Amino acid sequence: MTTGTITTPVLEHLDAFKKISGEAYVFVDEEVLGQYAQDQTEDLHFLPDVVIKPGNAQEISDILKICNQYKIPVTPRAAGTGLSGGALPHLGGVLLSIERLNKIIDIDERNLQVTTEPGVITEVLQDAVKAKGLFYPPDPSSRGSCMIGGNVAENSGGPKAVKYGVVKDYVLNLEVVLPTGEIIWTGANVLKNSTGYNLTQLMVGSEGTLGIVTKIVLKLIPHPKYDLLMLVPFKSLETAGEAVSAIFRAGFTPSALELVEIEALEIVSKMVDSTAVPITPETEAHLIIEVDGNHMDALMAEMEAIAELLTGYDAGEVYFADDAQQKAELWKLRRRVAEAVKMSGYTIEEDTVVPRAQLPALIRGVKELGKQYHFHAVCYGHAGDGNLHIRINKPGTKNSQSDPEMIQSLRALFQLVQSLGGTISGEHGIGLVQKGYMDIVFDAKQLDIMRQIKKIFDPNNILNAGKIFEA
């Protein structure tokens, strides 16, 4: 199979694909192929041979049966906002987009559940359930453009994961098309289930390697009535990291606790032309702290207590967001940090996670590795989870795959993370760009078990092959 060229197996079945999904939804022209040749991962570009946009599970089943029979690679894709290369068609073949599966099927207010197709934008889903007083908390920074199916594939998190958990904590049941074409449900629409192996949770976070999700049943909770937000500057990036652990040790559980290095804030503030965050020479980082609940007096008392606690960590003057507009401005800055720093040359992003008390050691280690391997890094992320996003700028290096010294430095970074009790991805997944480092956190037996699971689901290795690990 030659990347970017319609090879004989694909060409032979174009008419069959068109019959299944309709000629209007099967594409071979280079302009369309180019639109699906990359996601948000670094500077990587791979042309598929054909793009297909099926409209339902049965169409996906029929397509996969053909691809499985003739061993045609299939790359599933949601919105293409991923950061680990999971949606990159690096083997060519079929790029299968789920964008037409975009309906919210049912919001069950009595049981606090929603059934949705995977192509629904995450924020659209959140807004739809919020209109009924309900809450779906996982909120990745790209929630305005990412799709819920991609979130399930990557087990996405976001700022509110620190209090409410990640996607896996809300998925009750999934309709999945297997690589061999069968359509199954993985569980039941219930809150407790101890019936056999947990296929639902196996699918969540499997990065599109085991099956294609076509319906999702999610648990909901009542939406909190109030939230408060404050911004806290620190003179030291490491001290900001130390303060994170102190907040939890004192008995507080914020609904969000984000850390952003000052350089990242400078970059994003310029991009969106915002002066919402005071940037001073003596500040190295800010913490964004949110609390939410149903009793305003209790929330005010909690925020005041957190602010008082942070005076012991050399924090500067605390800035309280007074209204919804100010809150929205701060969250806009945080959510657009990744986009801004990438545009500024920080094209490589790693998604490390450590026990939160080890966050200062991780930050210190990143800076030391930057000096050793001649790169500059800015840090930000979900500090309350110990989940640090590390954006790297090394002149002349646009991606992590093409520079031997960068590969060496990333291996050193991930070894540091492992030594601190952490792992190499908190929410972005392994995909294409981190699979070469899986041996740092898993031994040969663990990896062999994963490969055997993959083989059971996908005996001909057609679905997102070469992601997470080599075949």
C-alpha positions as a Markdown table, in Angstrom:
| # | Residue | x | y | z |
|---|---|---|---|---|
| 1 | Met | 0.0 | 0.0 | 0.0 |
| 2 | Thr | 1.5 | 3.3 | -1.1 |
| 3 | Thr | 0.6 | 6.4 | 1.0 |
| 4 | Gly | -1.2 | 9.0 | -1.0 |
| 5 | Thr | -1.8 | 6.9 | -4.1 |
| 6 | Ile | -5.0 | 5.0 | -4.9 |
| 7 | Thr | -3.7 | 1.4 | -4.9 |
| 8 | Thr | -5.4 | -1.5 | -6.7 |
| 9 | Pro | -7.3 | -2.9 | -3.6 |
| 10 | Val | -8.8 | 0.5 | -2.8 |
| 11 | Leu | -9.5 | 1.4 | -6.5 |
| 12 | Glu | -11.2 | -2.0 | -7.0 |
| 13 | His | -13.7 | -1.2 | -4.3 |
| 14 | Leu | -14.5 | 2.5 | -4.9 |
| 15 | Asp | -17.8 | 1.6 | -6.6 |
| 16 | Ala | -18.7 | -0.6 | -3.6 |
| 17 | Phe | -17.9 | 2.2 | -1.2 |
| 18 | Lys | -20.0 | 4.6 | -3.2 |
| 19 | Lys | -22.9 | 2.2 | -3.3 |
| 20 | Ile | -22.7 | 1.9 | 0.5 |
| 21 | Ser | -22.4 | 5.6 | 1.5 |
| 22 | Gly | -23.4 | 7.4 | -1.7 |
| 23 | Glu | -21.2 | 8.9 | -4.3 |
| 24 | Ala | -21.4 | 12.3 | -2.6 |
| 25 | Tyr | -19.6 | 10.9 | 0.5 |
| 26 | Val | -16.7 | 9.1 | -1.1 |
| 27 | Phe | -13.7 | 11.4 | -2.1 |
| 28 | Val | -10.5 | 10.7 | -4.0 |
| 29 | Asp | -9.6 | 14.3 | -5.1 |
| 30 | Glu | -6.4 | 15.6 | -3.6 |
| 31 | Glu | -8.0 | 18.8 | -2.2 |
| 32 | Val | -10.3 | 16.8 | 0.0 |
| 33 | Leu | -7.6 | 14.1 | 0.8 |
| 34 | Gly | -5.3 | 17.0 | 1.9 |
| 35 | Gln | -7.9 | 18.2 | 4.4 |
| 36 | Tyr | -7.8 | 14.8 | 6.2 |
| 37 | Ala | -4.0 | 14.3 | 5.9 |
| 38 | Gln | -3.2 | 16.0 | 9.2 |
| 39 | Asp | -4.7 | 16.6 | 12.7 |
| 40 | Gln | -3.3 | 19.0 | 15.3 |
| 41 | Thr | -0.3 | 16.8 | 15.9 |
| 42 | Glu | 3.0 | 18.7 | 15.3 |
| 43 | Asp | 3.9 | 19.1 | 11.6 |
| 44 | Leu | 3.0 | 15.7 | 10.2 |
| 45 | His | 1.1 | 15.1 | 6.9 |
| 46 | Phe | -0.1 | 11.8 | 5.4 |
| 47 | Leu | -2.5 | 11.5 | 2.5 |
| 48 | Pro | -5.2 | 8.8 | 2.6 |
| 49 | Asp | -6.1 | 7.0 | -0.6 |
| 50 | Val | -9.8 | 7.7 | -0.1 |
| 51 | Val | -12.0 | 9.6 | 2.4 |
| 52 | Ile | -15.4 | 8.1 | 3.2 |
| 53 | Lys | -18.1 | 9.7 | 5.3 |
| 54 | Pro | -20.7 | 7.1 | 6.2 |
| 55 | Gly | -24.0 | 8.0 | 7.7 |
| 56 | Asn | -24.8 | 5.2 | 10.1 |
| 57 | Ala | -23.4 | 2.1 | 11.8 |
| 58 | Gln | -24.6 | -0.3 | 9.1 |
| 59 | Glu | -22.6 | 1.7 | 6.4 |
| 60 | Ile | -19.5 | 1.5 | 8.6 |
| 61 | Ser | -20.1 | -2.2 | 9.1 |
| 62 | Asp | -20.3 | -2.8 | 5.3 |
| 63 | Ile | -17.2 | -0.7 | 4.6 |
| 64 | Leu | -15.2 | -2.5 | 7.3 |
| 65 | Lys | -16.2 | -5.9 | 6.0 |
| 66 | Ile | -14.7 | -5.0 | 2.6 |
| 67 | Cys | -11.5 | -3.5 | 4.2 |
| 68 | Asn | -11.1 | -6.5 | 6.4 |
| 69 | Gln | -11.5 | -9.0 | 3.6 |
| 70 | Tyr | -8.9 | -7.2 | 1.4 |
| 71 | Lys | -6.7 | -6.0 | 4.2 |
| 72 | Ile | -7.1 | -2.3 | 3.4 |
| 73 | Pro | -5.9 | 0.0 | 6.2 |
| 74 | Val | -8.7 | 2.1 | 7.9 |
| 75 | Thr | -8.1 | 5.2 | 9.9 |
| 76 | Pro | -11.1 | 6.4 | 11.9 |
| 77 | Arg | -11.4 | 10.2 | 12.4 |
| 78 | Ala | -13.6 | 12.5 | 14.4 |
| 79 | Ala | -12.9 | 16.2 | 14.3 |
| 80 | Gly | -9.1 | 15.9 | 13.8 |
| 81 | Thr | -8.2 | 17.9 | 17.0 |
| 82 | Gly | -6.0 | 15.2 | 18.4 |
| 83 | Leu | -2.5 | 15.8 | 19.5 |
| 84 | Ser | -0.9 | 12.3 | 19.3 |
| 85 | Gly | -1.5 | 11.4 | 15.7 |
| 86 | Gly | -4.4 | 9.1 | 16.3 |
| 87 | Ala | -6.3 | 10.3 | 13.2 |
| 88 | Leu | -3.3 | 10.4 | 10.9 |
| 89 | Pro | -3.6 | 8.0 | 7.9 |
| 90 | His | 0.1 | 7.1 | 7.9 |
| 91 | Leu | -0.6 | 3.9 | 6.0 |
| 92 | Gly | -2.8 | 5.4 | 3.3 |
| 93 | Gly | -5.9 | 3.4 | 2.7 |
| 94 | Val | -9.4 | 4.5 | 3.9 |
| 95 | Leu | -9.9 | 7.6 | 6.0 |
| 96 | Leu | -13.3 | 7.0 | 7.7 |
| 97 | Ser | -14.8 | 10.2 | 9.1 |
| 98 | Ile | -17.7 | 9.9 | 11.5 |
| 99 | Glu | -18.7 | 13.6 | 11.1 |
| 100 | Arg | -22.2 | 12.7 | 9.6 |
| 101 | Leu | -23.1 | 10.8 | 12.8 |
| 102 | Asn | -23.9 | 14.0 | 14.5 |
| 103 | Lys | -27.3 | 13.6 | 16.3 |
| 104 | Ile | -28.1 | 13.8 | 20.0 |
| 105 | Ile | -30.5 | 10.9 | 20.1 |
| 106 | Asp | -32.1 | 11.2 | 23.5 |
| 107 | Ile | -31.7 | 13.2 | 26.8 |
| 108 | Asp | -33.2 | 11.0 | 29.5 |
| 109 | Glu | -33.9 | 13.5 | 32.3 |
| 110 | Arg | -35.4 | 10.8 | 34.6 |
| 111 | Asn | -32.3 | 8.6 | 34.6 |
| 112 | Leu | -29.8 | 11.4 | 34.0 |
| 113 | Gln | -28.4 | 10.0 | 30.8 |
| 114 | Val | -27.8 | 11.1 | 27.3 |
| 115 | Thr | -27.5 | 8.9 | 24.2 |
| 116 | Thr | -25.6 | 10.5 | 21.4 |
| 117 | Glu | -23.8 | 9.8 | 18.1 |
| 118 | Pro | -20.1 | 10.3 | 18.1 |
| 119 | Gly | -19.9 | 13.2 | 15.6 |
| 120 | Val | -21.6 | 15.7 | 18.0 |
| 121 | Ile | -19.4 | 18.6 | 19.1 |
| 122 | Thr | -18.6 | 18.3 | 22.8 |
| 123 | Glu | -19.7 | 21.8 | 23.6 |
| 124 | Val | -23.0 | 21.3 | 21.7 |
| 125 | Leu | -23.7 | 18.3 | 23.8 |
| 126 | Gln | -22.8 | 20.1 | 27.0 |
| 127 | Asp | -25.1 | 23.0 | 26.1 |
| 128 | Ala | -28.0 | 20.7 | 25.2 |
| 129 | Val | -27.9 | 19.0 | 28.5 |
| 130 | Lys | -27.3 | 22.2 | 30.4 |
| 131 | Ala | -30.5 | 23.6 | 29.0 |
| 132 | Lys | -32.3 | 20.9 | 31.0 |
| 133 | Gly | -30.3 | 21.6 | 34.1 |
| 134 | Leu | -27.9 | 18.7 | 33.6 |
| 135 | Phe | -24.1 | 18.6 | 33.4 |
| 136 | Tyr | -21.6 | 16.6 | 31.4 |
| 137 | Pro | -18.3 | 17.7 | 33.0 |
| 138 | Pro | -15.4 | 16.5 | 30.7 |
| 139 | Asp | -14.3 | 19.6 | 28.8 |
| 140 | Pro | -11.1 | 19.4 | 26.8 |
| 141 | Ser | -9.7 | 22.8 | 25.6 |
| 142 | Ser | -11.0 | 22.0 | 22.1 |
| 143 | Arg | -14.5 | 21.4 | 23.3 |
| 144 | Gly | -15.9 | 23.9 | 20.8 |
| 145 | Ser | -14.5 | 21.9 | 17.9 |
| 146 | Cys | -13.7 | 18.3 | 19.1 |
| 147 | Met | -16.3 | 15.6 | 18.8 |
| 148 | Ile | -17.6 | 13.4 | 21.6 |
| 149 | Gly | -16.5 | 10.2 | 19.7 |
| 150 | Gly | -12.9 | 11.4 | 19.7 |
| 151 | Asn | -13.1 | 12.2 | 23.4 |
| 152 | Val | -14.2 | 8.6 | 24.0 |
| 153 | Ala | -11.4 | 7.3 | 21.9 |
| 154 | Glu | -8.8 | 9.3 | 23.8 |
| 155 | Asn | -10.5 | 9.2 | 27.3 |
| 156 | Ser | -10.3 | 13.0 | 27.3 |
| 157 | Gly | -10.2 | 15.0 | 30.4 |
| 158 | Gly | -9.9 | 18.8 | 30.6 |
| 159 | Pro | -9.9 | 21.3 | 33.5 |
| 160 | Lys | -12.9 | 19.9 | 35.4 |
| 161 | Ala | -11.4 | 16.4 | 35.6 |
| 162 | Val | -9.8 | 17.3 | 38.9 |
| 163 | Lys | -13.2 | 17.3 | 40.6 |
| 164 | Tyr | -15.5 | 15.4 | 38.3 |
| 165 | Gly | -13.3 | 12.8 | 36.5 |
| 166 | Val | -12.6 | 12.1 | 32.8 |
| 167 | Val | -14.7 | 10.6 | 30.0 |
| 168 | Lys | -14.4 | 7.0 | 31.3 |
| 169 | Asp | -16.2 | 8.0 | 34.4 |
| 170 | Tyr | -19.3 | 9.0 | 32.4 |
| 171 | Val | -19.5 | 6.3 | 29.7 |
| 172 | Leu | -22.1 | 3.7 | 30.5 |
| 173 | Asn | -22.6 | 1.8 | 27.2 |
| 174 | Leu | -21.3 | 2.0 | 23.6 |
| 175 | Glu | -22.5 | 0.7 | 20.2 |
| 176 | Val | -19.4 | -0.3 | 18.4 |
| 177 | Val | -18.6 | -1.6 | 14.9 |
| 178 | Leu | -15.8 | -4.1 | 15.1 |
| 179 | Pro | -13.0 | -4.2 | 12.4 |
| 180 | Thr | -14.6 | -7.4 | 11.1 |
| 181 | Gly | -17.9 | -5.7 | 10.6 |
| 182 | Glu | -20.0 | -7.0 | 13.5 |
| 183 | Ile | -22.1 | -4.4 | 15.5 |
| 184 | Ile | -22.2 | -4.9 | 19.2 |
| 185 | Trp | -23.2 | -3.1 | 22.4 |
| 186 | Thr | -20.5 | -3.2 | 25.1 |
| 187 | Gly | -22.5 | -3.0 | 28.3 |
| 188 | Ala | -25.8 | -1.7 | 29.7 |
| 189 | Asn | -27.4 | 1.6 | 30.5 |
| 190 | Val | -27.0 | 1.2 | 34.2 |
| 191 | Leu | -24.8 | 2.8 | 36.9 |
| 192 | Lys | -23.5 | -0.5 | 38.2 |
| 193 | Asn | -22.4 | -3.4 | 36.1 |
| 194 | Ser | -20.4 | -6.4 | 37.3 |
| 195 | Thr | -21.4 | -8.7 | 34.4 |
| 196 | Gly | -18.4 | -10.2 | 32.7 |
| 197 | Tyr | -15.4 | -8.3 | 31.3 |
| 198 | Asn | -15.8 | -4.5 | 31.1 |
| 199 | Leu | -15.8 | -4.1 | 27.3 |
| 200 | Thr | -17.1 | -0.5 | 27.6 |
| 201 | Gln | -14.1 | 0.6 | 29.6 |
| 202 | Leu | -11.7 | -1.3 | 27.3 |
| 203 | Met | -13.1 | 0.7 | 24.3 |
| 204 | Val | -12.7 | 4.0 | 26.1 |
| 205 | Gly | -9.2 | 5.3 | 25.5 |
| 206 | Ser | -8.4 | 2.6 | 22.9 |
| 207 | Glu | -7.7 | 5.3 | 20.3 |
| 208 | Gly | -9.7 | 3.8 | 17.5 |
| 209 | Thr | -7.7 | 0.6 | 17.3 |
| 210 | Leu | -10.4 | -1.9 | 18.5 |
| 211 | Gly | -13.6 | -0.6 | 17.0 |
| 212 | Ile | -15.5 | 2.4 | 15.7 |
| 213 | Val | -18.0 | 3.8 | 18.2 |
| 214 | Thr | -21.3 | 4.7 | 16.7 |
| 215 | Lys | -23.5 | 5.4 | 19.7 |
| 216 | Ile | -22.6 | 6.6 | 23.2 |
| 217 | Val | -24.6 | 6.5 | 26.4 |
| 218 | Leu | -23.3 | 8.9 | 29.0 |
| 219 | Lys | -24.1 | 9.5 | 32.6 |
| 220 | Leu | -25.1 | 13.1 | 33.6 |
| 221 | Ile | -25.3 | 14.9 | 36.9 |
| 222 | Pro | -27.2 | 18.0 | 38.0 |
| 223 | His | -25.5 | 21.2 | 36.9 |
| 224 | Pro | -24.0 | 23.3 | 39.7 |
| 225 | Lys | -25.7 | 26.6 | 40.2 |
| 226 | Tyr | -22.7 | 28.8 | 40.9 |
| 227 | Asp | -19.0 | 29.0 | 40.2 |
| 228 | Leu | -16.2 | 31.3 | 41.3 |
| 229 | Leu | -12.9 | 31.9 | 39.6 |
| 230 | Met | -9.6 | 33.4 | 40.7 |
| 231 | Leu | -6.2 | 34.0 | 39.3 |
| 232 | Val | -3.1 | 33.7 | 41.5 |
| 233 | Pro | 0.4 | 34.8 | 40.4 |
| 234 | Phe | 3.6 | 33.2 | 41.7 |
| 235 | Lys | 7.2 | 34.4 | 41.5 |
| 236 | Ser | 8.4 | 30.8 | 41.0 |
| 237 | Leu | 7.0 | 28.1 | 38.7 |
| 238 | Glu | 8.1 | 25.4 | 41.1 |
| 239 | Thr | 6.4 | 27.2 | 44.1 |
| 240 | Ala | 3.2 | 27.3 | 42.0 |
| 241 | Gly | 3.5 | 23.5 | 41.7 |
| 242 | Glu | 4.0 | 23.1 | 45.4 |
| 243 | Ala | 0.9 | 25.2 | 46.1 |
| 244 | Val | -1.2 | 22.8 | 44.1 |
| 245 | Ser | -0.5 | 19.9 | 46.4 |
| 246 | Ala | -1.0 | 22.2 | 49.5 |
| 247 | Ile | -4.6 | 23.1 | 48.3 |
| 248 | Phe | -5.7 | 19.4 | 48.3 |
| 249 | Arg | -3.9 | 18.6 | 51.5 |
| 250 | Ala | -5.8 | 21.4 | 53.2 |
| 251 | Gly | -9.1 | 19.6 | 52.3 |
| 252 | Phe | -10.2 | 21.7 | 49.2 |
| 253 | Thr | -11.3 | 20.2 | 45.9 |
| 254 | Pro | -11.5 | 22.9 | 43.3 |
| 255 | Ser | -13.6 | 22.2 | 40.2 |
| 256 | Ala | -10.6 | 23.4 | 38.2 |
| 257 | Leu | -7.0 | 24.0 | 39.0 |
| 258 | Glu | -4.8 | 25.1 | 36.1 |
| 259 | Leu | -1.2 | 26.1 | 35.9 |
| 260 | Val | 0.1 | 28.4 | 33.1 |
| 261 | Glu | 3.7 | 29.5 | 32.8 |
| 262 | Ile | 4.0 | 33.3 | 32.3 |
| 263 | Glu | 5.6 | 33.0 | 28.8 |
| 264 | Ala | 2.6 | 31.0 | 27.6 |
| 265 | Leu | 0.3 | 33.6 | 29.0 |
| 266 | Glu | 2.3 | 36.3 | 27.2 |
| 267 | Ile | 2.0 | 34.5 | 23.9 |
| 268 | Val | -1.7 | 33.8 | 24.1 |
| 269 | Ser | -2.5 | 37.3 | 25.4 |
| 270 | Lys | -0.9 | 38.8 | 22.4 |
| 271 | Met | -2.7 | 36.4 | 20.0 |
| 272 | Val | -6.2 | 37.3 | 21.4 |
| 273 | Asp | -5.3 | 40.9 | 22.2 |
| 274 | Ser | -6.2 | 40.5 | 25.9 |
| 275 | Thr | -5.1 | 42.4 | 29.0 |
| 276 | Ala | -7.1 | 40.2 | 31.4 |
| 277 | Val | -4.0 | 38.7 | 33.0 |
| 278 | Pro | -1.5 | 41.1 | 34.6 |
| 279 | Ile | 2.0 | 40.1 | 33.3 |
| 280 | Thr | 4.9 | 41.4 | 35.4 |
| 281 | Pro | 8.6 | 40.7 | 35.4 |
| 282 | Glu | 8.6 | 39.1 | 38.8 |
| 283 | Thr | 5.9 | 36.5 | 37.9 |
| 284 | Glu | 6.8 | 33.1 | 36.5 |
| 285 | Ala | 3.4 | 31.4 | 36.6 |
| 286 | His | -0.3 | 31.7 | 37.4 |
| 287 | Leu | -2.8 | 29.3 | 38.9 |
| 288 | Ile | -6.3 | 29.5 | 37.7 |
| 289 | Ile | -8.6 | 28.2 | 40.5 |
| 290 | Glu | -12.3 | 27.5 | 40.2 |
| 291 | Val | -14.8 | 26.3 | 42.7 |
| 292 | Asp | -18.4 | 25.4 | 42.0 |
| 293 | Gly | -21.5 | 24.3 | 43.9 |
| 294 | Asn | -25.0 | 25.2 | 44.9 |
| 295 | His | -24.4 | 27.5 | 47.9 |
| 296 | Met | -22.7 | 30.9 | 47.1 |
| 297 | Asp | -21.8 | 31.7 | 50.7 |
| 298 | Ala | -19.9 | 28.4 | 51.1 |
| 299 | Leu | -18.1 | 29.0 | 47.8 |
| 300 | Met | -17.0 | 32.5 | 48.9 |
| 301 | Ala | -15.7 | 31.1 | 52.1 |
| 302 | Glu | -13.8 | 28.4 | 50.3 |
| 303 | Met | -12.1 | 30.8 | 47.9 |
| 304 | Glu | -11.1 | 33.1 | 50.7 |
| 305 | Ala | -9.6 | 30.2 | 52.6 |
| 306 | Ile | -7.6 | 29.0 | 49.5 |
| 307 | Ala | -6.4 | 32.6 | 49.0 |
| 308 | Glu | -5.2 | 32.8 | 52.6 |
| 309 | Leu | -3.5 | 29.4 | 52.3 |
| 310 | Leu | -1.5 | 30.5 | 49.2 |
| 311 | Thr | 0.0 | 33.5 | 51.0 |
| 312 | Gly | 2.4 | 30.9 | 52.6 |
| 313 | Tyr | 3.6 | 30.1 | 49.1 |
| 314 | Asp | 4.9 | 33.5 | 48.0 |
| 315 | Ala | 1.8 | 34.2 | 46.0 |
| 316 | Gly | 1.1 | 37.6 | 44.6 |
| 317 | Glu | -2.1 | 39.6 | 44.7 |
| 318 | Val | -5.1 | 37.4 | 44.0 |
| 319 | Tyr | -7.4 | 38.5 | 41.1 |
| 320 | Phe | -11.1 | 37.5 | 41.5 |
| 321 | Ala | -13.2 | 37.3 | 38.4 |
| 322 | Asp | -16.2 | 39.5 | 39.3 |
| 323 | Asp | -18.7 | 38.5 | 36.6 |
| 324 | Ala | -19.3 | 36.0 | 33.8 |
| 325 | Gln | -17.5 | 38.1 | 31.2 |
| 326 | Gln | -14.3 | 38.1 | 33.2 |
| 327 | Lys | -14.5 | 34.4 | 33.8 |
| 328 | Ala | -15.1 | 33.8 | 30.1 |
| 329 | Glu | -12.0 | 36.0 | 29.3 |
| 330 | Leu | -9.8 | 34.0 | 31.6 |
| 331 | Trp | -11.0 | 30.7 | 30.3 |
| 332 | Lys | -10.6 | 31.8 | 26.7 |
| 333 | Leu | -6.9 | 32.6 | 27.4 |
| 334 | Arg | -6.4 | 29.2 | 29.1 |
| 335 | Arg | -8.2 | 27.2 | 26.3 |
| 336 | Arg | -6.3 | 28.9 | 23.5 |
| 337 | Val | -2.8 | 28.5 | 25.1 |
| 338 | Ala | -2.0 | 25.4 | 23.0 |
| 339 | Glu | -3.0 | 27.0 | 19.7 |
| 340 | Ala | -1.0 | 30.2 | 20.5 |
| 341 | Val | 2.2 | 28.6 | 21.6 |
| 342 | Lys | 2.1 | 26.2 | 18.6 |
| 343 | Met | 1.8 | 29.2 | 16.3 |
| 344 | Ser | 4.8 | 30.7 | 18.0 |
| 345 | Gly | 7.0 | 27.7 | 17.2 |
| 346 | Tyr | 6.4 | 25.4 | 20.1 |
| 347 | Thr | 5.3 | 22.6 | 17.7 |
| 348 | Ile | 6.0 | 19.6 | 19.9 |
| 349 | Glu | 3.6 | 18.9 | 22.8 |
| 350 | Glu | 4.0 | 16.2 | 25.4 |
| 351 | Asp | 1.2 | 15.2 | 27.8 |
| 352 | Thr | 2.9 | 13.9 | 30.9 |
| 353 | Val | 1.2 | 13.2 | 34.2 |
| 354 | Val | 2.7 | 12.6 | 37.7 |
| 355 | Pro | 1.3 | 12.4 | 41.2 |
| 356 | Arg | 0.5 | 16.0 | 41.9 |
| 357 | Ala | 3.0 | 16.3 | 44.8 |
| 358 | Gln | 5.7 | 15.5 | 42.2 |
| 359 | Leu | 4.8 | 18.4 | 39.9 |
| 360 | Pro | 7.6 | 20.7 | 41.1 |
| 361 | Ala | 10.2 | 17.9 | 40.4 |
| 362 | Leu | 8.7 | 17.4 | 36.9 |
| 363 | Ile | 8.8 | 21.2 | 36.2 |
| 364 | Arg | 12.4 | 21.4 | 37.4 |
| 365 | Gly | 13.4 | 18.4 | 35.4 |
| 366 | Val | 11.8 | 19.8 | 32.2 |
| 367 | Lys | 13.9 | 23.0 | 32.5 |
| 368 | Glu | 17.1 | 21.0 | 33.1 |
| 369 | Leu | 16.5 | 18.8 | 30.1 |
| 370 | Gly | 15.9 | 21.9 | 28.0 |
| 371 | Lys | 19.3 | 23.1 | 28.8 |
| 372 | Gln | 20.9 | 19.7 | 28.3 |
| 373 | Tyr | 19.2 | 19.0 | 24.9 |
| 374 | His | 19.1 | 22.6 | 23.6 |
| 375 | Phe | 15.3 | 23.2 | 23.5 |
| 376 | His | 13.0 | 25.7 | 25.1 |
| 377 | Ala | 9.9 | 24.6 | 26.8 |
| 378 | Val | 6.8 | 26.3 | 28.2 |
| 379 | Cys | 4.5 | 24.4 | 30.7 |
| 380 | Tyr | 0.8 | 24.6 | 31.4 |
| 381 | Gly | -1.9 | 22.2 | 32.2 |
| 382 | His | -4.2 | 20.6 | 34.6 |
| 383 | Ala | -2.1 | 21.0 | 37.7 |
| 384 | Gly | -4.7 | 19.6 | 40.0 |
| 385 | Asp | -4.3 | 16.2 | 38.3 |
| 386 | Gly | -0.5 | 16.5 | 38.0 |
| 387 | Asn | -1.1 | 16.6 | 34.2 |
| 388 | Leu | 1.5 | 18.9 | 32.7 |
| 389 | His | 1.5 | 19.8 | 29.0 |
| 390 | Ile | 5.0 | 20.6 | 27.9 |
| 391 | Arg | 5.3 | 22.5 | 24.7 |
| 392 | Ile | 8.8 | 22.4 | 23.1 |
| 393 | Asn | 10.5 | 24.7 | 20.7 |
| 394 | Lys | 13.8 | 23.6 | 19.2 |
| 395 | Pro | 14.9 | 25.7 | 16.2 |
| 396 | Gly | 14.9 | 23.7 | 13.0 |
| 397 | Thr | 12.8 | 20.9 | 14.5 |
| 398 | Lys | 9.1 | 20.9 | 13.6 |
| 399 | Asn | 8.2 | 17.5 | 14.8 |
| 400 | Ser | 9.4 | 14.9 | 17.3 |
| 401 | Gln | 10.0 | 12.2 | 14.7 |
| 402 | Ser | 12.7 | 13.8 | 12.6 |
| 403 | Asp | 15.5 | 14.9 | 15.0 |
| 404 | Pro | 17.6 | 12.2 | 16.7 |
| 405 | Glu | 18.5 | 14.5 | 19.6 |
| 406 | Met | 14.8 | 15.3 | 20.1 |
| 407 | Ile | 14.0 | 11.6 | 20.3 |
| 408 | Gln | 16.8 | 11.2 | 22.8 |
| 409 | Ser | 15.5 | 14.1 | 24.9 |
| 410 | Leu | 12.0 | 12.9 | 24.9 |
| 411 | Arg | 13.1 | 9.5 | 26.1 |
| 412 | Ala | 15.0 | 11.2 | 28.9 |
| 413 | Leu | 11.8 | 13.2 | 29.7 |
| 414 | Phe | 9.6 | 10.1 | 29.8 |
| 415 | Gln | 12.2 | 8.3 | 32.0 |
| 416 | Leu | 12.0 | 11.2 | 34.4 |
| 417 | Val | 8.2 | 11.0 | 34.4 |
| 418 | Gln | 8.3 | 7.3 | 35.1 |
| 419 | Ser | 10.8 | 7.7 | 37.9 |
| 420 | Leu | 8.4 | 10.2 | 39.6 |
| 421 | Gly | 5.7 | 7.6 | 39.5 |
| 422 | Gly | 3.9 | 9.0 | 36.5 |
| 423 | Thr | 3.2 | 8.0 | 32.9 |
| 424 | Ile | 3.7 | 9.4 | 29.4 |
| 425 | Ser | 0.1 | 10.5 | 28.5 |
| 426 | Gly | -2.6 | 11.8 | 30.7 |
| 427 | Glu | -5.3 | 12.6 | 28.1 |
| 428 | His | -3.9 | 12.9 | 24.6 |
| 429 | Gly | -3.2 | 9.3 | 24.0 |
| 430 | Ile | -0.2 | 7.5 | 22.5 |
| 431 | Gly | -1.2 | 7.4 | 18.9 |
| 432 | Leu | 1.6 | 7.7 | 16.4 |
| 433 | Val | 4.1 | 10.0 | 18.0 |
| 434 | Gln | 4.6 | 8.3 | 21.4 |
| 435 | Lys | 4.5 | 4.6 | 20.6 |
| 436 | Gly | 8.3 | 4.4 | 20.5 |
| 437 | Tyr | 8.4 | 5.2 | 24.3 |
| 438 | Met | 5.8 | 2.6 | 25.5 |
| 439 | Asp | 8.7 | 0.4 | 26.7 |
| 440 | Ile | 9.5 | 3.0 | 29.4 |
| 441 | Val | 6.2 | 2.5 | 31.2 |
| 442 | Phe | 5.3 | -1.1 | 30.2 |
| 443 | Asp | 7.4 | -4.3 | 30.2 |
| 444 | Ala | 7.4 | -6.9 | 27.4 |
| 445 | Lys | 4.6 | -9.0 | 28.9 |
| 446 | Gln | 2.2 | -6.0 | 29.4 |
| 447 | Leu | 2.8 | -4.9 | 25.8 |
| 448 | Asp | 2.2 | -8.5 | 24.6 |
| 449 | Ile | -1.1 | -8.6 | 26.4 |
| 450 | Met | -2.2 | -5.4 | 24.6 |
| 451 | Arg | -1.1 | -6.8 | 21.3 |
| 452 | Gln | -3.1 | -10.0 | 21.9 |
| 453 | Ile | -6.2 | -7.9 | 22.7 |
| 454 | Lys | -5.8 | -6.0 | 19.5 |
| 455 | Lys | -5.5 | -9.2 | 17.6 |
| 456 | Ile | -8.7 | -10.6 | 19.0 |
| 457 | Phe | -10.7 | -7.5 | 18.0 |
| 458 | Asp | -8.8 | -6.9 | 14.7 |
| 459 | Pro | -7.3 | -10.2 | 13.4 |
| 460 | Asn | -6.1 | -8.6 | 10.1 |
| 461 | Asn | -4.8 | -5.4 | 11.8 |
| 462 | Ile | -6.7 | -3.0 | 9.5 |
| 463 | Leu | -8.0 | -0.5 | 12.1 |
| 464 | Asn | -5.7 | 2.3 | 13.0 |
| 465 | Ala | -2.7 | -0.1 | 12.6 |
| 466 | Gly | 0.6 | 1.2 | 13.8 |
| 467 | Lys | -0.9 | 3.3 | 16.6 |
| 468 | Ile | -0.1 | 2.8 | 20.3 |
| 469 | Phe | 2.5 | 0.2 | 19.3 |
| 470 | Glu | 3.9 | -1.5 | 16.3 |
| 471 | Ala | 2.1 | -4.6 | 15.1 |
